[in-house]
Amino acid sequence: MNEDTLKGKWEQLKGKVRSKWGKLTDDDVERIGGAKDRLVGSIRERYGYAKDDAEREVDDWLRKP
């Protein structure tokens, strides 16, 4: 899945995002709005990950079917 697909399917993916990253609040998920950079930033903020680690985790998640 690429970033365009993420934006297009965001409404369907919100639940999966909350399942994967449970520390993200409903407000976080709404603010992210399907933008990969905002998802990475929110994960960094809530989990204390380095930027590279958060990006890698999101990229791995996006690659899964």
NORWO-V542811 format. One record per pair of residues at least 12 apart in sequence whose C-alpha atoms are under 8 Angstrom apart, sorted by sequence separation. I is the first residue (numbers start at 1). J is the second residue. D is the distance in whole Angstrom. If there is no record, write none. Layout:
((I;J;D) (I;J;D))
This chain:
((17;29;8) (41;54;8) (28;42;7) (40;54;6) (14;29;7) (40;55;6) (24;42;7) (40;58;7) (24;43;7) (39;58;8) (21;43;8) (24;46;7) (36;58;8) (10;33;7) (23;46;6) (10;34;5) (23;47;8) (9;34;8) (7;33;7) (8;34;7) (7;34;4) (6;34;6) (7;35;6) (6;35;7) (6;36;8) (3;34;8) (3;35;7) (3;36;6) (2;62;7) (1;62;5) (1;63;6) (1;64;8) (1;65;8))
